[in-house]
Amino acid sequence: MDSRTEHRGACLCGAVGVIAKPKTDKVVVCHCKMCRQWGGGPMFAAECEQAVIFQGEEHIARFQSSSFAERGFCKHCGTHIFFRYIEENHYALPVGLLEDSDAWTLSGQIFIDRKPSFFSFAEDTENLTEDQVLNP
C-alpha cells in the first residue's frame, strides 16, 4: 500500500465521512487505559498527522480526554472517529474506520506495560512502555 494513497471511511450510520492520507502503512496499537476504556480493547491506529478531512463534521462530538489530547466520535452511532494531539493537530484514526484495512501492517505497540495479560499478538513489533512514550 502506498502510504500517500488517499483512504476513505465512514462511521456506522454514514453521517461522518473521512478522507485521510496516512503517513505510512503501519498500524500502531495503543494499550493505554484510556484507549482500552474508550473502545473496550486496544486502539489500532493509523497515523495521519494533519492529512485528514472530515465530511459531516457537525456530527462529530469531541471529548478532551487529557490536557494534551481529544477524541472524536459520531454523535449518532458512536463510532470512534479519531484521537488527536491538540497542540500538534496530529490525528490517529482507528484503522478499522478506513477502507482497505487488510492492507496494513502491525508494526508497534505503545503503553505495552499497560497491556492486560489475557491477550497477545503474534506479530513481532516494536514495543514502547508508558515511560518511553511520555518521556522520549
N, C-alpha and C positions, 0 to 999 in steps of 0.2 A: 504494500500500500504506500503510495506517495503521500507523505505527511502534509504536503501542501495542498492536497486534494480537499475540495470543499465537501463536507459531510452535512447531511441534513437529518433532522429528527423532529419529533413532536411528543407532547405529553399524551397520556392515555385518551383524553377526550378531544384532543386536537386543537384546543384553544391557544396553546403556546407552541410555536414553531421555533426551531433553532437551525441556524446555519453557522458552521464552525470550520476553521482550518487549524486542526491540532498541530502542535509544533513537532510531534513525532508520531510514530505508530505504536508507541509503547504505552502500556497501562500500568499505573502505579496503584497499589492497594493501600488504603489508609485504615489502620486498626484503632484509631483514637476513640476514646469513649464517646465523643460527640457524634462521630460518623456512625458508630455502631448503634447508638441510641436513636439517631435520626432515621436510619434505614433498616434497623434490625439485624445488621451484619456490616461487614466492611464495605467501604466505598471503592468501587473500581473506577478510577478516574482517568480521563483523557485530558491532558494539559493543553489548554488552548490559549493561554496568556490572554491577550486582548482581542484575538481574532474570532469574535463571536457576535452574531447578530440575532436578536430575538424578534420574532413576529408575534404580535398579541401580547406585548409587554404589559399592557394594562391588566392582564390576567395572572401576572406573576406577583406572588406575595413574597416579601423579603423579611428575613429574620436575622438580626445581628446576633450571632451565636457566641461571639467573643469580642474583645476590644479590637481585634485586627481582621475579623472575617464575618461574612454574612452568607446565608444560604437562601436559595430561591426555590419556590415550588409553585405549582399551578394552584390557583385559588379554588378551582372547581373540582379537579380529580385528585389533587395531592401529589402528583408526580414530582419527583425531585428533579429540578432543572439545573442547578449549579451550586458550587461552592466558590466563593470569591474572596481573595485577599483585597480588602478595601483600599489600602494605600497604593498598592501597585496596580489595581484594577485588573488583577490576574484571575482568570476563570479556570476552574477544573469542572468538567462535565461528567456525569455518570456515563460511562461508555455504553451502557445498555440503552441510553436515550437516543444514540446515533445509529443510523442505518449502517449496514456492513460491519456490525460489531464482531463478527468472526474473523475479520482481517487484522485484528490487534494482537500484540504480543505482550504477555505479562512480564514486566521487567524489574519491578521493585515493590517493596513493601515498606511502609513507614509506620512508626509507632509499633514496631514489631514486639517490643516488650509489653505492649498492652493487648496483644492478640490473645483471645481466650484459648485454652488448651484443647478444646473439643474439635478443632479442625486444623488442617494444614493443607498447603498447596504443593503439588508435585514439582512445579517449575523451580529451577534454581534461579533465585532473584537476588538483587542487591537488597539488603535489609538494614534499615536505619532505626535506631531507638528513638524514643521521645527526646532525649537529651541531644542526640545528633541532629535531629530536625530543628529543634528550637534554639540550639546553641551551636551553629555550624563552625 
